[in-house]
Amino acid sequence: MNGMGWGRLYSAVVVWASLSGGVVAEAQSVQTPQAPAAATRPSVTLSTDSDPVPSPDPDNVPQSSDGTPGGVGQVVEDHGRFTLQTGAYEVRLNASVIDSSGQTVDSLPQSAFHVYEDGVLQTIAGFRHEDLPVSLGILIDSSGSMYDKRQAVDVASLDLVRLSNPLDEAFLVDFGSEAYIDQDFTSDISKLERGLSEVKSAGGTALYDAVIASADYLMKSAKHPKQVLLIVTDGDDNASSATLEQAIQRVQDMDGPAIYCIGLLFGEDVSHADARHSRQVLSELAAQTGGAAYFPHSLKDVDGITRDVAADIRSQYTISYRSTNPPQNGGYRQVHVEAKEKGYRGLQVRTRSGYFPKVRGNTAAAAPSR
């Protein structure tokens, strides 16, 4: 492993009252213990963010299609009174379209799409359908129960990268009771292969903590605005400090990645009740972030699924709109996208279910001039 192979993921695990935004409980510092001295890797640090909604750095403020910061207005004069007029907040969606037979539809025009925010029709400001490069995080469950499944998972993970856009970048995380970054961002298959060889199957499953840490790492380190996490796991979370609800809200709050999940919920050691609950968890993670969840019946199906994931990512539409609801109003906004086009029936659009607007600066009216 080269010098960049081991890094530390930093995360904010924040206790939230509800998915739709509510009272924030008092946050306490959480830090995982360091790996034993004999280990070759540092453990991931999960620490509480003192700010429940992390503010982006000035250079990372969301940009509108004309290059101005999203949600930031301009000061205008009206009869001697200066007022800050807040611009509309631009929201960007990556959307996949599926027809009634489950096949991907990748030839729709902009006119086929209708975007609603909290039930209000929005005007589409930008529309692109091209193979945009992606910053990808591959999260592999390294709990003890994954030992016999690792070879097939490793092959499928590498095939996903091989089938991706050549400009994509990927990093590799394994998570058991703690999460480790085995390979930092790279487009080099051989480096990812070496990273996979470092994964050791042991311990529990801290899925939610790993999701939050990896989404935070994407936000801080990714080169591309289009971002994805792929999770491969075979069981329920049993070791996280965070809950499923907190993980989903944290990802949405960071304007975070689409999450694709592969649940290996088969085998004699998996109970029906545990498999059902895991299926619900992975489906919810995917649905709330605009990804997809897959549940193969055997290991031989995993490689085909990663190929489907690669094709889905590369065939997405990118849609942007300027919200009619000013960002300073705050709160979670539900997003729904419909697609209708002559010659197609039962089109379904998969994208993230909502977002929290980010605001920079004070949007209050300025004092009257003298």
Summary of the structure (lengths in Angstrom):
residues: 370
radius of gyration: 21.4
end to end distance: 65.0
largest distance: 78.8
contacts: 1193
relative contact order: 0.21
helix: 26%
strand: 27%
